[in-house]
Amino acid sequence: MAKANIQISSSRKNRNKIFRLGGILCLVTAITGIILGGVYSITLEPIRRTRERLQNEALSGALPGAETFTPMELVSSLTNQGVQVQGVHRGSKGGETVGHSISVTSKGYGGAIQIVVGIAGDGTLHAIQILSQSETPGLGAKASAPAFLRQYSNKKTESLTVVKAPPSAPGEIQAISGATITSNAVSDGVNAALAYWRTHLVGGK
């Protein structure tokens, strides 16, 4: 009988210990959740402001002649070669439309490439800006370099073609060495933006 009582007492102690450990675990989890929630709330606004600043810089960089950018309704998320049109802004100066900045997402070697394409009122490809990319450092990541981006400046063409040799025609873009997939992804994104402009924005709509 005494042995049985000892076993029951030991069993109760084990259960109590488990309950206590469970309670402590729940308390730690709750406190951790509260802390993480607080950190998220604190950092959410700075993150939003940073994204907004980067977008504004990209819009201005793609269409530097504009002073203000007004969001426009997206008529169609035109897809071509895995590209999706994400947004359109009308660029204005002194109340007059000077062009449009079209944001697209293209699929690169390392993931999505977000591009802002500036198109002047006469359809000239003014410039492009890479808003974000995760391409291979030293290779595809060079898509953000000025030397590559300059190839897309002030071009009057309906479409672009990536070539490995130095360009011999207005619509040609020389690929980044060792990063043809990335180069094509950027040009596909620009081509999608040009197609959207011709379909929905030609004439300064």
C-alpha positions as CSV (number, residue, x, y, z in Angstrom):
1,M,0.0,0.0,0.0
2,A,2.8,2.4,0.9
3,K,4.5,1.6,-2.4
4,A,1.3,2.4,-4.3
5,N,0.9,5.7,-2.4
6,I,4.5,6.6,-3.3
7,Q,3.8,5.8,-7.0
8,I,0.5,7.9,-7.0
9,S,2.3,10.8,-5.3
10,S,5.2,10.6,-7.9
11,S,2.7,10.5,-10.7
12,R,0.9,13.7,-9.4
13,K,4.3,15.4,-9.1
14,N,5.1,14.5,-12.7
15,R,1.8,15.8,-13.9
16,N,2.2,19.0,-11.9
17,K,5.6,19.5,-13.3
18,I,4.3,19.0,-16.9
19,F,1.5,21.5,-16.3
20,R,4.0,24.0,-14.9
21,L,6.3,23.6,-17.9
22,G,3.4,23.9,-20.2
23,G,2.3,27.0,-18.5
24,I,5.8,28.5,-18.7
25,L,6.0,27.6,-22.4
26,C,2.6,29.3,-23.1
27,L,3.7,32.4,-21.2
28,V,7.0,32.6,-23.1
29,T,5.2,32.1,-26.4
30,A,2.7,34.8,-25.6
31,I,5.4,37.3,-24.5
32,T,7.5,36.5,-27.6
33,G,4.4,37.1,-29.8
34,I,3.7,40.5,-28.1
35,I,7.4,41.5,-28.6
36,L,7.4,40.5,-32.3
37,G,4.1,42.2,-32.8
38,G,5.5,45.4,-31.3
39,V,8.6,45.2,-33.4
40,Y,6.6,44.7,-36.5
41,S,4.3,47.7,-35.7
42,I,7.4,49.9,-35.0
43,T,9.2,49.0,-38.2
44,L,6.1,48.9,-40.5
45,E,5.9,52.6,-41.1
46,P,9.7,53.1,-41.7
47,I,9.6,50.2,-44.2
48,R,6.6,51.8,-46.0
49,R,8.3,55.2,-46.2
50,T,11.5,53.6,-47.6
51,R,9.6,51.7,-50.3
52,E,7.7,54.9,-51.2
53,R,10.9,56.9,-51.4
54,L,12.6,54.2,-53.6
55,Q,9.6,54.1,-55.9
56,N,9.5,57.9,-56.2
57,E,13.2,58.0,-57.0
58,A,12.7,55.3,-59.7
59,L,9.8,57.2,-61.2
60,S,11.8,60.4,-61.4
61,G,14.9,58.5,-62.7
62,A,12.9,56.9,-65.5
63,L,11.1,60.2,-66.5
64,P,13.3,63.0,-65.2
65,G,11.4,65.7,-67.1
66,A,8.3,65.2,-64.9
67,E,7.7,67.1,-61.6
68,T,4.7,65.2,-60.4
69,F,3.5,61.6,-60.8
70,T,-0.2,60.7,-60.7
71,P,-1.2,57.0,-60.4
72,M,-3.5,55.8,-63.2
73,E,-6.0,53.0,-63.3
74,L,-4.4,49.9,-64.7
75,V,-6.3,48.9,-67.8
76,S,-4.7,45.6,-68.3
77,S,-2.0,43.6,-66.5
78,L,-0.6,42.8,-70.0
79,T,1.5,39.7,-69.8
80,N,4.2,38.8,-72.3
81,Q,7.2,36.5,-71.8
82,G,6.4,36.2,-68.1
83,V,6.1,39.9,-67.6
84,Q,3.3,41.6,-65.7
85,V,2.5,45.3,-65.7
86,Q,2.1,46.4,-62.1
87,G,1.3,50.1,-62.3
88,V,1.2,53.2,-64.4
89,H,1.9,56.9,-63.4
90,R,1.3,59.9,-65.5
91,G,4.3,62.3,-65.4
92,S,3.5,66.0,-65.5
93,K,5.2,69.3,-65.5
94,G,3.3,72.6,-65.2
95,G,0.1,70.7,-65.5
96,E,1.1,69.2,-68.9
97,T,1.7,65.5,-69.4
98,V,5.3,64.8,-70.4
99,G,5.1,61.0,-70.4
100,H,4.4,57.9,-68.4
101,S,6.3,55.7,-66.0
102,I,5.2,52.1,-66.3
103,S,6.2,49.6,-63.5
104,V,6.6,46.0,-64.6
105,T,7.8,42.8,-63.1
106,S,9.9,40.4,-65.2
107,K,11.3,36.9,-64.3
108,G,15.1,36.9,-64.2
109,Y,17.6,34.2,-63.4
110,G,17.4,34.7,-59.6
111,G,13.8,35.8,-59.3
112,A,11.5,38.8,-60.0
113,I,13.0,41.9,-61.4
114,Q,11.0,45.1,-60.8
115,I,11.5,47.7,-63.5
116,V,10.2,51.2,-64.0
117,V,10.1,52.3,-67.6
118,G,9.8,56.0,-68.6
119,I,8.2,56.7,-71.9
120,A,7.9,60.2,-73.3
121,G,4.8,61.6,-74.9
122,D,6.0,60.8,-78.4
123,G,6.7,57.2,-77.5
124,T,10.5,57.5,-77.0
125,L,11.9,55.2,-74.4
126,H,13.4,57.8,-72.1
127,A,15.1,55.7,-69.5
128,I,14.6,52.7,-67.1
129,Q,15.3,52.1,-63.4
130,I,15.7,48.8,-61.6
131,L,13.5,49.0,-58.5
132,S,14.6,45.6,-57.1
133,Q,16.3,42.4,-58.3
134,S,18.0,39.4,-56.8
135,E,20.3,38.4,-59.6
136,T,23.7,36.8,-59.2
137,P,26.3,39.2,-57.8
138,G,29.0,40.0,-60.4
139,L,26.8,38.8,-63.2
140,G,23.1,39.4,-63.5
141,A,23.2,42.0,-60.7
142,K,25.0,44.3,-63.1
143,A,21.6,45.0,-64.6
144,S,21.4,47.8,-62.0
145,A,24.6,49.3,-63.2
146,P,24.5,52.6,-65.1
147,A,26.6,51.1,-67.9
148,F,23.8,48.6,-68.7
149,L,20.9,51.0,-68.0
150,R,22.2,53.7,-70.3
151,Q,21.6,51.4,-73.2
152,Y,17.8,51.9,-72.7
153,S,18.1,55.7,-72.8
154,N,16.4,57.9,-75.5
155,K,15.5,55.1,-77.8
156,K,12.8,55.5,-80.5
157,T,11.8,51.9,-81.1
158,E,8.8,49.6,-80.7
159,S,10.8,46.7,-79.3
160,L,14.2,45.7,-78.1
161,T,16.4,42.7,-78.9
162,V,19.2,41.4,-76.8
163,V,22.5,40.7,-78.7
164,K,25.9,39.4,-77.6
165,A,27.9,41.6,-79.8
166,P,28.0,45.5,-79.7
167,P,24.7,46.8,-81.0
168,S,24.5,47.7,-84.7
169,A,20.8,48.8,-84.7
170,P,18.7,51.2,-82.5
171,G,16.6,48.4,-81.1
172,E,19.5,46.2,-79.9
173,I,20.8,45.9,-76.4
174,Q,24.1,44.3,-75.6
175,A,23.7,41.5,-73.1
176,I,25.6,41.4,-69.8
177,S,28.5,39.0,-70.2
178,G,27.4,35.7,-68.6
179,A,23.9,36.9,-67.8
180,T,21.9,36.6,-71.0
181,I,18.8,35.5,-69.1
182,T,18.9,38.6,-66.9
183,S,19.5,40.8,-69.9
184,N,16.5,39.2,-71.8
185,A,14.3,39.6,-68.7
186,V,15.0,43.3,-68.5
187,S,14.4,43.8,-72.2
188,D,11.2,41.7,-72.0
189,G,10.0,44.0,-69.3
190,V,10.7,47.1,-71.3
191,N,9.0,45.6,-74.3
192,A,5.9,44.9,-72.3
193,A,5.8,48.5,-71.1
194,L,6.2,49.8,-74.6
195,A,3.4,47.6,-75.8
196,Y,1.2,48.8,-72.9
197,W,1.9,52.4,-73.9
198,R,1.0,51.8,-77.5
199,T,-2.2,50.0,-76.6
200,H,-3.5,52.2,-73.8
201,L,-1.6,55.5,-73.5
202,V,-0.6,56.6,-77.0
203,G,-1.6,60.2,-77.6
204,G,-0.9,61.2,-74.0
205,K,-4.1,59.7,-72.5
